[in-house]
Amino acid sequence: MLILLPPSEGKSGRVRGNAVHLPSLSFPELNDVRETVLESLAKVSSTEDAYGVLNVGASLANEVERNTRWRSEPSVPVSELYSGVLFDALGYSTLSPGTKRRANTRLLVMSAAWGALRMADRVPAYRLSMGTTLPGLGPLATVWRDPLAATLEAVAGNSVIVDCRSSTYAAAWKPAGEQAAKWVAVSVVRERGGVRSVVSHNAKHTRGLVARHLLESGKDPGTPKALHKLISERWNAELDRTGPAWTLTVVEHD
């Protein structure tokens, strides 16, 4: 089983510590692209166009300026770096030692700056979204598409791929061929009076709980239907297939 997570905009940096060591990161074959993206990010972050390119306000000036120091900024384990709703629900720090070991091999965080990261990788805090178009590089989802395909196809192998990413990050890699038949996108809807609606904030929270449940189960479902059965132990969930891929919808009731 491979669980794909999006990053969060909120990140917890440090004021001291060792800088990132690229050769130590998972998937070192991505390092050339990582450096290219990060150098482009550092360059644009030092210009007056930075806020427009990165689609952020002036209130985030410190985070934008930090992008220029990515080689020297203190690095943070990915398990501590992201501080958004999904990661709060996942609660990595509260997992048992055995479950943390499972998390370290089964979770992948997709990143606009770093491509793909495991929980034990150490990188500095940064401000960059996969929806960004960097000058001279183009849309980041396009920049990452081929490098990630080459890497993640090998990583996923014959595993069920549990996709908790947003559409912005899913655009950077979509399983193809036989792997698409084991690709399950996790959707969350709220049902009230028989009417369903998409809930963005709660969806992130629920996806974090889904990832935690899968890790704590100690099981590795071998098929989308087995995954559905495991998720249905806790939630009202529906499994549907459109084309080669699957969608698992968690239904929350008010």
Summary of the structure (lengths in Angstrom):
residues: 254
radius of gyration: 18.2
end to end distance: 31.0
largest distance: 53.7
contacts: 804
relative contact order: 0.17
helix: 45%
strand: 22%
